[in-house]
């Protein structure tokens, strides 16, 4: 199979991982930032909101994309990209022509149709840009061979529709290669709830067994009269509920109403939790997103400044979440004409991305150009 060939070429092998099923194992040493392997998407679907700014074939971001001559709704870098995507696009092109702008099935429906067309059952992945904005969905059979750990030793990034797997820790021969399936910000119980809900297993990695980071992630206000254990439990329950409430509210509430949810919840949680508590950080991040949406740059910057240091503490080294936050802060500083702070933040983003994405990644070239232009 192609996945076996890719693994062998890169000093990896498939093996039966105890309690996890199949996995990948290193046959040689990999240094931090080294590329283990890359994997073209088996099939991919660009999200509707990015149509026209990214190529439907390779997901490349550029101006002056060419439209499909028939449906006028698919966009490509050039004739080569269009030809390569045609076997999949032709499944949709007629429907796009017939329904015009009313043709808008979900990504899941489109991706499922493409998977069925190829008669394969694989795992799906979300492709994101340098700020972790959603670009589309794809199938990467080789990447799906890796098992999960909350202490991952590799990270998956994307160059268009090509997945690249790089080491974020030194990997010795015989070690299993682990990625993370979930957001690692949250405490052990939350992470395992997510894993059970989405992937039907519990994690038994060192961090989940020891729970050594949970105390910092759930930091309580330092008061002369500290809150009781029951008060803390009740506030954690409230935090989880308000996170779910906000997730649902995003579909029907206005930006001002969403920001109010964030501010009220932060006020309430702030009586018990420190700003570095992950539930506080979650709602700050949501508030920052709302501010960015309404172009309140100062408001977004205030939230981002509170988020970045705890993010750097709670996330593993070379985290894309930390890199994207530095990147957002850098661009906000630049927009608000604070060049010194902007340069510093963008350089911090680049330092992480050079390991996670590789030094030759187009995103890094774009950020360096932003620095030159300012």
Order of alpha helices (4+ residues) and beta strands (2+ residues): alpha-beta-beta-beta-beta-beta-beta-alpha-alpha-beta-beta-beta-beta-beta-beta-alpha-alpha-alpha-alpha-alpha-alpha-alpha-alpha-alpha-alpha
